[in-house]
Amino acid sequence: MRKTEKEIEKIAEGGKILNRILEQTAKLAQPGVSTWQLNSFAEAEITKAGGRPSFKGYGHKGHLFPAGLCTSVNSVVVHGVPSKNQILKEGDLLGLDIGMEYKGLYTDTAITVAVGKISQEAQRLLDLTKKALAIGIAEAKIGNRVGDIGAAVQKIADDNKLGIIRDLVGHGVGHAVHEEPQVPNYGKKGTGPELTEGLVIAIEPMFTLGTDDIFIEDDGWTVTTRDESLAAHFEHTVAITKNGPVILT
Ligand code: MG
């Protein structure tokens, strides 16, 4: 699982590109634009940069994700499938999650953005989920455990009475889209696998304005809150190094 310094450098190179692509994609998320258009742009940019959209074709036989970008609108938590029929409208809360294979190594990053003007409640959810990611990343240091990240993320949700998605978790990343260890958004300090030098993980808080109850829609991918409450998701690929946590995306 451990990555060498050379590998981490390469992951960072890809991560920087992926972050730029995600930010450019987010700027296109305006009322009247379809989620398919966002995906087309993101996929083309990844290919142009010499990468491969790692989410496209992810899954198992007969159940492969059809796009390079996940577009998760409002009560969709993650894994929303881009569609020509899904047109963004003013006030939507849009999660964008993207992964890339670059020089044989994988990165993964996500943000949630406002489409036009969003409600105060939606903005609060967005801000707190983003804050939880930053606070979780700060715990990603040598000698800590996975539970230290989870506990820090959970505290933000608990203090602000937000729902935490528990059925989906962060994960190791780098040699594949998903690797060990799992990185839950809840936990107890000092528990779980130890964070060691060279470990690369995707930390990805997913919060809701309601409960943690989710279901998968008929397409087999889209993860939605059962109470239809709004959800937000932020994610970075992070390396555990001698110099502390290093954000690679
Ligand atoms: Mg991920």
Boltz pocket constraint, residues with backbone or C-beta under 6 A from the ligand:
constraints:
  - pocket:
      binder: B
      contacts: [[A, 108], [A, 169], [A, 170], [A, 171], [A, 177], [A, 202], [A, 204], [A, 235]]
      max_distance: 6.0
